[in-house]
Amino acid sequence: MKTAPDALNDVKLELPEEISFSAPAVHIPAENQVVWRVVAARNGAYNVNVAAAGQTFTKQVVVSPDVERLSPVRLRDHLLDRWLTSGEAALPASSAVESIDVNYPPRDIHFAWIDWNWIVLFFVLSMIAGFIFKELLGIEI
């Protein structure tokens, strides 16, 4: 939030019944942040609501063992950051909330008896495919 630190006490997180709090809210006045730890009872896509300064904002949270398209943050302004990291609409420019972040755990893909980060696996498979097709198509460099 971009307001006085006392305003952090009025920020509330509203959860669907499938998600519950696993710890009380932590207020970080120096960074104008409120942090919650939550757990989900089952897989699914859920909307959580953040209420602040008389306004309510929604953020989608995805719980799944599969590789899903995620939007880890919902931002106000920051056009370039929104293009690169957020798949959700921008928060209103007049809102007291600057961003709503969800810290997802790292997601690895199990392939060839190894757990891979998706970008590393993509790079390795792209290089292998490039060398295979180079030979098949007779390309010389």
N, C-alpha and C positions, 0 to 999 in steps of 0.2 A: 504494500500500500504506500501511497505517496502522501501521507497525512501525518498528523501528530502521533507520537508513539502511544498516547493514551487511547487513540482510536482503535488500536489493535485489540483492545479488550472487548470491543463490540463486534468483531468479525466472527461469524458463525459458519460452520460447515454442516450442511444438511445432506444426509446419506440415504440412499434407498435401503430397504430392509435386508438386501443381500450383502451389504457392506457394513462393517461395524468398526468402531474405534478400538485400537489395541493399546493406546496410551493417551494421556490427556494432551491438549494443545500446548505447544511450546511457543512462547512469545520471544522474538528477537528484536527488541526496539532499535538497536543500532543499525539494523538492516531493514527496518520496517517490514518484518515478515512474521507470519504465523505459520507454524508447521504442525501438521497432524500426521499420525501414523494410523493407517487403516488396514483391515484385512477383509478379503471377500470369502463368502461361504461357498460360492460356486462360480463357474466360468460364465462369462457374458459381457455385454457392453452396457455400461451403466452411466447415467448422468448424475453428477454430484453438483450441489448448489453451494455457492459461496455468497453469503449475505454480508454486505458491508455498507455503511452510510445510507441505509434505507433502500439500497438496490440489491438485486439478486442476479448472479451470473452463473451460467451452467458450464461445466467442463465434462467431457466424455472420458470415462475410465474403462479400459479394456482389460479383462482378465481371461487369459487363455494360455494353454500349454503350446499352442501352435504359433507360428510366425505370422503375426497380424500387422496390418498397417496401423501405426500408432501416431498420435499427435501428442507429444509430451508436454506441450506448453500452449497456452492461449494468451496472446499478448495484446496490449494496447499500443498503438503507434508502431514504431520499429518495423517499418515496411520490409526491409531486407531480411531481418530476422524472421518475420512472419512467413516470407516466401520460402526460407530455408528450413524452418523447424516446425511450423504450425500448420496443421491441416484444418483448423477451425477458424471461424469468423473472428475478426478483431473485436476486442472489448471496446465499448464506446469511449470516445476521446474524453468525455466528461466524467468518466467513472473514477471512483476512489481506488479501484483495484488496477494495478499496473500489469500484473501477470498472474496466471494460475498455472502452476507446474505440477506434474506428476512424475515422480522419479521411479521409472520402471527398472527392474533388475536387468542386467545384461542378458541378451538372448543368444544362445549358441545353437548351432545346427549340427546334429550328429551325422557325420558322413565319413565313410571309409574308416571306421573305428576311432575317429577323432572328433572332439567337439571343436567346431570352428566358429569364429565370428563371421557373420554373413558377408562382410566386405572382403575379408581375407579369402574365404571360399570362392567368392565371385572372381577375384583376381587370379587365384590359382587355376580354376576351371577355364577362365578366359585364355590364360597363357597356354594351357594344354591344348585347348581347341585351336588356338592360333597355329601352334606347331603342327598339329595333325593336318589341318586344312592347307597349310603352306606346302606340305609334301604332296597332298592329294591334288592340289591345283597347280603344282609345278611352279610356285612363286619363288624367285631368287632375289636376295637382297644384296 
